Amino acid sequence: MILRWTRAVGSDIEEITQLGIQYFQQDLTGIYTPDPLNYKYCLTRQIVEQFFNPNACLLMIARDQLEKLQAFTWADRESVPWASEHHCGIKI
């Protein structure tokens, strides 16, 4: 399968949410109460942030030849209190 990776845009939010629920629901059960609306809100904020500040975060999606969403990844540029360097913090 050949996947094409691109930065996520607003129209991808619903598909990312559904894919996330499909794969992470069982991992969250008993630990967190999943909130799809909050998830969509956070995705929206990250998409806007990466549009205006592409070095601050990365939200990428992978689609197959039929344009079906197959995967996504989400990372932030983070700092630590003990150093001035930044590192990549993986969210999903």
MIDO-299368 format. One line per 2 residues: their letters; for each residue x, y, z of N, C-alpha, C. Coordinates in Angstrom, 2 decimals. Layout:
<atoms>
a> X:Y:Z:X:Y:Z:X:Y:Z ~ ...
</atoms>
This chain:
<atoms>
mi> 0.84:-1.18:0.00:0.00:0.00:0.00:0.89:1.24:0.00 ~ 0.62:2.14:-0.88:1.35:3.40:-0.97:0.54:4.47:-0.25
lr> 1.19:5.16:0.68:0.53:6.23:1.43:1.14:7.56:1.06 ~ 0.30:8.57:1.01:0.75:9.94:0.74:0.54:10.75:2.02
wt> 1.65:11.24:2.59:1.61:12.01:3.83:1.52:13.50:3.51 ~ 0.61:14.20:4.18:0.45:15.65:4.04:0.09:16.24:5.40
ra> 0.26:17.54:5.52:-0.19:18.21:6.74:-1.71:18.17:6.80 ~ -2.24:17.99:7.99:-3.69:17.96:8.18:-4.27:19.36:7.98
vg> -5.49:19.40:7.49:-6.25:20.64:7.34:-7.58:20.47:8.03 ~ -8.33:21.55:8.14:-9.59:21.52:8.86:-10.57:20.46:8.40
sd> -10.61:20.20:7.11:-11.55:19.21:6.60:-11.17:17.77:6.98 ~ -10.00:17.57:7.56:-9.56:16.23:7.99:-9.98:15.90:9.43
ie> -10.46:16.87:10.16:-10.71:16.70:11.60:-11.68:15.57:11.90 ~ -12.78:15.50:11.19:-13.77:14.46:11.46:-13.19:13.07:11.24
ei> -12.45:12.88:10.15:-11.84:11.57:9.88:-10.77:11.21:10.91 ~ -9.97:12.20:11.31:-8.94:11.95:12.33:-9.62:11.53:13.63
tq> -10.69:12.22:13.99:-11.42:11.90:15.22:-11.95:10.47:15.17 ~ -12.58:10.09:14.07:-13.12:8.74:13.95:-12.02:7.68:14.01
lg> -10.91:7.93:13.33:-9.80:6.98:13.37:-9.21:6.89:14.77 ~ -9.09:8.03:15.43:-8.58:8.03:16.80:-9.47:7.26:17.75
iq> -10.78:7.48:17.64:-11.72:6.76:18.50:-11.63:5.26:18.23 ~ -11.54:4.90:16.97:-11.48:3.49:16.58:-10.27:2.79:17.21
yf> -9.12:3.44:17.23:-7.91:2.80:17.70:-7.57:3.04:19.17 ~ -8.01:4.15:19.75:-7.59:4.47:21.11:-8.67:4.26:22.16
qq> -9.90:4.02:21.76:-11.01:3.88:22.70:-10.72:2.84:23.77 ~ -10.29:1.65:23.37:-10.07:0.59:24.35:-8.89:0.91:25.27
dl> -7.90:1.66:24.79:-6.78:2.03:25.64:-7.18:3.05:26.69 ~ -8.17:3.89:26.37:-8.59:4.94:27.28:-9.61:4.47:28.32
tg> -10.34:3.41:28.02:-11.40:2.93:28.90:-10.85:2.64:30.29 ~ -11.49:3.21:31.28:-11.10:3.02:32.66:-10.03:3.98:33.14
iy> -9.41:4.71:32.22:-8.38:5.67:32.60:-8.89:7.09:32.38 ~ -9.38:7.36:31.18:-9.92:8.66:30.81:-11.34:8.49:30.27
tp> -12.09:9.55:30.32:-13.40:9.57:29.68:-13.22:10.27:28.34 ~ -13.27:9.52:27.24:-13.07:10.14:25.92:-14.10:11.24:25.65
dp> -13.64:12.32:25.08:-14.50:13.46:24.76:-14.21:13.88:23.32 ~ -14.97:13.34:22.35:-14.70:13.65:20.94:-14.75:15.14:20.63
ln> -15.62:15.89:21.28:-15.71:17.33:21.02:-14.43:18.04:21.45 ~ -13.89:17.67:22.61:-12.63:18.26:23.07:-11.48:17.85:22.14
yk> -11.50:16.61:21.69:-10.48:16.12:20.75:-10.50:16.95:19.47 ~ -11.69:17.20:18.93:-11.83:18.02:17.72:-11.35:19.44:17.96
yc> -11.64:19.98:19.14:-11.18:21.32:19.50:-9.65:21.39:19.51 ~ -9.01:20.40:20.13:-7.55:20.37:20.19:-6.93:20.19:18.81
lt> -7.53:19.33:17.99:-7.05:19.15:16.62:-7.14:20.46:15.85 ~ -8.26:21.16:16.00:-8.46:22.43:15.29:-7.40:23.44:15.69
rq> -7.14:23.55:17.00:-6.11:24.48:17.47:-4.74:24.14:16.88 ~ -4.40:22.85:16.82:-3.10:22.46:16.29:-2.98:22.72:14.79
iv> -4.06:22.51:14.07:-4.04:22.77:12.63:-3.85:24.25:12.36 ~ -4.53:25.09:13.12:-4.35:26.54:12.97:-2.93:26.94:13.36
eq> -2.43:26.38:14.46:-1.07:26.70:14.92:-0.03:26.30:13.87 ~ -0.17:25.12:13.29:0.85:24.70:12.31:0.74:25.50:11.02
ff> -0.42:26.06:10.73:-0.56:26.92:9.55:0.22:28.22:9.74 ~ 0.08:28.83:10.92:0.74:30.11:11.18:2.16:29.96:11.71
np> 2.47:28.84:12.35:3.79:28.62:12.92:4.21:27.17:12.65 ~ 4.62:26.86:11.43:4.89:25.46:11.05:5.99:24.77:11.84
na> 6.83:25.52:12.54:7.88:24.89:13.34:7.45:24.57:14.76 ~ 6.23:24.94:15.13:5.78:24.73:16.51:5.14:23.37:16.72
cl> 4.50:22.83:15.69:3.82:21.55:15.83:3.71:20.88:14.48 ~ 3.32:19.62:14.51:3.20:18.85:13.28:2.02:17.89:13.43
lm> 1.04:18.04:12.58:-0.10:17.13:12.53:-0.22:16.66:11.09 ~ 0.21:15.42:10.85:0.27:14.86:9.50:-0.74:13.73:9.36
ia> -1.26:13.59:8.13:-2.16:12.48:7.82:-1.60:11.68:6.65 ~ -2.00:10.42:6.59:-1.59:9.54:5.48:-2.85:9.00:4.82
rd> -2.94:9.20:3.50:-4.07:8.68:2.72:-3.56:7.69:1.68 ~ -4.40:6.69:1.40:-4.06:5.72:0.36:-4.46:6.25:-1.01
ql> -4.32:5.42:-2.03:-4.62:5.84:-3.39:-6.09:6.17:-3.59 ~ -6.97:5.64:-2.73:-8.40:5.93:-2.81:-8.79:7.11:-1.93
ek> -7.77:7.79:-1.38:-7.95:8.97:-0.52:-8.56:8.64:0.84 ~ -8.52:7.38:1.24:-9.00:7.00:2.56:-7.91:7.27:3.60
lq> -8.30:7.88:4.70:-7.34:8.15:5.78:-6.91:6.82:6.41 ~ -5.61:6.58:6.44:-5.07:5.34:6.99:-4.32:5.53:8.29
af> -3.74:6.73:8.49:-2.91:6.97:9.67:-2.74:8.48:9.88 ~ -2.31:8.82:11.08:-1.94:10.21:11.36:-0.93:10.23:12.48
tw> -0.22:11.33:12.59:0.72:11.52:13.68:0.64:12.97:14.15 ~ 0.93:13.19:15.42:0.77:14.50:16.02:1.94:14.72:16.98
ad> 2.69:15.79:16.75:3.85:16.09:17.59:3.94:17.59:17.83 ~ 4.53:17.97:18.95:4.74:19.37:19.32:6.21:19.63:19.57
re> 6.58:20.87:19.39:7.92:21.31:19.79:7.81:21.72:21.25 ~ 8.57:21.05:22.10:8.47:21.29:23.53:9.82:21.69:24.11
sv> 9.76:22.36:25.24:10.98:22.68:25.97:10.93:21.98:27.32 ~ 12.06:21.94:27.95:12.17:21.33:29.28:12.73:22.38:30.23
pw> 12.42:22.29:31.51:12.88:23.32:32.44:14.37:23.28:32.74 ~ 15.05:22.18:32.45:16.47:22.07:32.80:17.42:22.40:31.65
as> 16.87:22.83:30.48:17.73:23.16:29.35:17.01:24.15:28.43 ~ 17.76:24.84:27.60:17.15:25.80:26.68:16.82:25.18:25.32
eh> 17.27:23.94:25.10:16.97:23.28:23.84:15.52:22.80:23.80 ~ 15.03:22.59:22.59:13.71:22.04:22.39:13.81:20.60:21.91
hc> 12.72:19.87:22.09:12.67:18.50:21.58:11.28:18.25:21.00 ~ 11.13:17.13:20.35:9.86:16.76:19.74:9.06:15.95:20.74
gi> 7.89:16.46:21.10:7.01:15.74:22.02:5.89:15.08:21.23 ~ 5.84:13.77:21.24:4.83:13.03:20.48:3.53:12.97:21.27
ki> 2.46:13.42:20.65:1.13:13.32:21.28:0.45:12.03:20.88 ~ 0.48:11.73:19.59:-0.15:10.49:19.08:0.69:9.98:17.95
</atoms>
